[in-house]
Amino acid sequence: MTSSDTQTILVVEDDLSWQTMLTDLCRSAGFQVVQAFDAQAACHQIDSSVSRPILAIVDLKLQSSALEQEYAGLQLLTTLRDRDMHTIVVSGNIPAVQDVLIGRAEIRHLVDKAHFATAEAFGREVFLPWVREAVTYAQAARQAEGLLPEQQQRLQALDLPPDALP
């Protein structure tokens, strides 16, 4: 794992203003960012990036020619989970999908876009700490990939980073 491998975030958002805002926030915190406007482009970015993103920030309502708009983001989340990617979900309709998403281990946070509109400081004071926490968690998960199964179980039970194990 290279250092750039641990610092790249994929932003998947089909609204240019939201994509720009999320990208700028992540870059202001020192992360490298790759962008995609739809699920297909997101998968291409993951497969072709020099450094595999450590985290994906995904809008649920993505434009898609092949799928209903409401399902494109959900399908992408499943694809990302299958590729061992952790995510932060961003949506303007979190209450409607919350029950479907709660409990999915790859989703670190659910973010309602309304919070950005109602509090200027939300991005820097709340969202970026969530991004940092999700990146830290994803880094620990990647490091744990090389551990023995019993070490992985101990790590999960303790919720500690892999380097804390003897």
C-alpha angles and dihedrals in degrees: 000000000000124000091247087052089065096046104051120102125190114218112199109188129136096201107084095210092052092044090051093048094048091045093049091049093052093044091049087059091053100260125135111234133206118189138212132179096203143016095266092052090046092056090047091052091051093047097044103035117115087224120034109237114251093209139018124211104203133189110212097215101064124164111249132171092202101044140039107270093243092057102043094080093044091051090048090053089055091049091049091048089052087054092050094248121151118220146198111210118217119190143151089223107047095145091060094053102028095100091053093049104039112104097023102132095212092059109085098178141003111218123194111213089219088074090063091052095049102042123040092198094051093094097054101029101041113010099048093050087052090051091050091048092048092049091050091050093047091049090052090049091052091049090050091058089085096050126102115260093253090051090050090051091050090048093051092046092051096037089223130143115262094250090063091071118095 
